[in-house]
């Protein structure tokens, strides 16, 4: 399996994982995010299958990355710092710029960590400070910004067969997420 296909498969699992995190904290917001996040997962899986089709030549030139242990203290501390910073920035920008400030923070925060944005937006939704529609749009923006960041990392591999496929798949995922969001909207249970 070419690296682009594997990377798209791995990224596609992000969407049900995000949905599970939301569901643990806020079932109503999970209901609202269900259709767009599942659509993004399906788009990623289909993209991985289609774009993963590669010639032997392209597959032979792809590189592999080393693995690091995710169960160390460093990543946990980093997440705590990032989450606190995103939460603080989101509150500040929302206060200063209203809804658009929250969307800007979601996009900027998504470059760093989608989970921190997701938890901030879920918290705002639970407190009645953010309607479901805004929270779900913020989550899609964060996931899309994260894909842009991953695309920039992929470009640094200098392997066009890899990064062009990956970026194409990410574009399909993002377009699908936004299209489903704007076409179907959101419907949260028992919350704004």
N, C-alpha and C positions, 0 to 999 in steps of 0.2 A: 504494500500500500504506500503510495507516495506520501511524502511529508505533508503536502498541502491537504490531502484528504484526511490524514490523521489529525492535523491541527483543526480542521473544520469539524471533524467528529468530536474532538475534545471540547471545542468551543460550543458546540450544539448542546452539550450536556449542561452547560452553564444555565440555560433558561429554565429547565425543570428544577434545577438546584435553587435558583433564585425564587422560583414559585414556592418551593418547599419552605424556604426561610420566611417568606412573607406569610405563608399559611400558619406557621407556628406562632407568629406574633399577631397577625390580623387576618382571620379567615375572610372577612368582608373585602379587604383589599386583594387577597389572593383570588377571590371570585372575579374581581374587576380585571386583574392582570392575566387571568387564565388564557383567554383566546389569543391576545397578542404574543405572549411568551411561548405558548405551544406552537403558534404559527412560525415564530422565529426558529424554534427548535427544528420543526419539520423542514423549513427552508434550508437550514444548515445541513441537515442529514441528506436532503436531496442534492444540495450543492456539493457535498463531499462525495457523493456517489458519481455525479456527473463530471465534476472538475477533477476528481481523483483519477479519471481515466488518463493515463499518461503513456507516452512512448517509453520504451526501455532506455532510450538515450536521455530523456529528461530525468527519469528516476535515478539513473546512474550518477547524475551530477548534483543531486540534492545532498545536503549535509544533515548531520544529526546533532542534537544538543545534549549536553551533559545533564545529569539529574542531581538535584540537591535534596536533602532531607527536609521535608516540610514541617516536621515535628520538633523543631528547635525553638528556643525561647525568642530568638531574634524576630522571626516573622510575627509572632504573637504581639510583641511589643510594638513592632512597626504598625500592625493593624490598629492597635489601641491609639497610637498617635494620629494615624491617618483618620480614623473614625472621629476622634475628638475634633480634629481640624476641619473635617468636612461638615460636621454637625454645627460647629461654631460659624463657619463661613456661610452655610445655608441659612442659619438663623439671621445672621447679619445682613446678607444680601437680600433675603426675603423682606426683612424690615425696611431696608433702604430702597429696594427696587421692586418690591411686590412679587407677583408671579414670575415675571421675567428673570428676576434675581435668582429664584429657585431653579429655573431651567438652566441658567448659566452655571450655577454651582453644580448641578447634576452633570452637565457636560464636562466641566473641568474636573470634577471629582471622579468621573468615570475613567479618565486617563490614568488615575492612580489606583482606584479600587472601587469596583461596582458595589461590593457588599456594604461599604461604608455609606454610600449614597442611598442604597436600598433601605438600610436600617434607619437612616435619618428620615427619609420620606415616609416609611412605615410608621415611625414615631409621630410625625406630624399628622398623618392620616388618623391614627388612633386618638389623638388629642383633638381632632376636629379642626385642625388648623389648615389642612390641605384637603381639597376634594379628591375623590378617587381618580378622576380624569387627569388632574395635574400630577398626582403621585405616579400613576402608570406612565404618563408621558415622560416624566423625569427618569423613571427606571429605563425606559427605552432609549432615551438620550444618553444615559450613563453607559449602557451596554454598547451603544453605537460608538461613543467616544473611546471606550475600551478597545473596540475593534480597530479604530483608527490608530491607536497607540500600538497595538499588536502588528498592524500593517507596517508601521514605521520600523518596528523591530525586524520584521520579515525582510524589508527592503535592505536593511543592513547586512543581510546574508549574502547579497550580491548574486542571488540565484533566481533569475527571472522566471524560470519554470515553476519555482516554488511560490514566490511572492505575488506574481500576477494571478495565479490560481486562487491563492488565499484571499487576496484583495477582492477578486471577483465574487467569491463566496460570501465574504463579509458584506459586500454591497447588496447582494441578493437578500441576505438575512435582514439588514437594516431596512431596505425598501419594503420588504414583506412586513416587518414589524410596524413601520409607520403607516403603510397602506391599510393593514388590518385595524390598527388603532383608529385611524380617521374614518374608515368605512363602517366599522362595526361599533366603535365607541367602547365604553365600559359601563358595567352595571355592578355596583357594589351592594352587598347585602347589609342593610341596617346602618349605613354610614353615609356621609355627604358625597 
